[in-house]
């Protein structure tokens, strides 16, 4: 039980990390495209 919850926590942290990384990259891309459109 403890092992399982530890695994789940690890997975959630890993997922959050990936999501943050992807959204950061997406945000950078959107900002870049937007700047190119307006300049």
C-alpha positions as a Markdown table, in Angstrom:
| # | Residue | x | y | z |
|---|---|---|---|---|
| 1 | Unk | 0.0 | 0.0 | 0.0 |
| 2 | Unk | 2.7 | 2.4 | 1.0 |
| 3 | Unk | 4.8 | 1.3 | -2.0 |
| 4 | Unk | 1.8 | 1.9 | -4.3 |
| 5 | Unk | 1.0 | 5.4 | -3.0 |
| 6 | Unk | 4.7 | 6.2 | -3.4 |
| 7 | Unk | 4.7 | 5.1 | -7.0 |
| 8 | Unk | 1.5 | 7.1 | -7.7 |
| 9 | Unk | 3.0 | 10.2 | -6.1 |
| 10 | Unk | 6.2 | 9.7 | -8.2 |
| 11 | Unk | 4.0 | 9.3 | -11.3 |
| 12 | Unk | 2.0 | 12.4 | -10.5 |
| 13 | Unk | 5.2 | 14.5 | -10.0 |
| 14 | Unk | 6.6 | 13.1 | -13.2 |
| 15 | Unk | 3.4 | 13.9 | -15.1 |
| 16 | Unk | 3.3 | 17.5 | -13.7 |
| 17 | Unk | 6.9 | 18.0 | -14.7 |
| 18 | Unk | 6.2 | 16.9 | -18.2 |
| 19 | Unk | 3.1 | 19.0 | -18.4 |
| 20 | Unk | 5.0 | 22.1 | -17.2 |
| 21 | Unk | 7.8 | 21.5 | -19.7 |
| 22 | Unk | 5.4 | 21.1 | -22.6 |
| 23 | Unk | 3.2 | 24.1 | -21.7 |
| 24 | Unk | 6.3 | 26.2 | -21.3 |
| 25 | Unk | 7.5 | 25.2 | -24.7 |
| 26 | Unk | 4.1 | 25.8 | -26.2 |
| 27 | Unk | 3.9 | 29.2 | -24.5 |
| 28 | Unk | 7.3 | 30.1 | -25.9 |
| 29 | Unk | 6.2 | 29.0 | -29.4 |
| 30 | Unk | 2.9 | 31.0 | -29.1 |
| 31 | Unk | 4.8 | 34.1 | -28.0 |
| 32 | Unk | 7.3 | 33.8 | -30.8 |
| 33 | Unk | 4.6 | 33.3 | -33.4 |
| 34 | Unk | 2.6 | 36.2 | -32.0 |
| 35 | Unk | 5.6 | 38.5 | -32.1 |
| 36 | Unk | 6.4 | 37.5 | -35.7 |
| 37 | Unk | 2.8 | 38.2 | -36.6 |
| 38 | Unk | 2.8 | 41.7 | -35.1 |
| 39 | Unk | 6.3 | 42.9 | -36.0 |
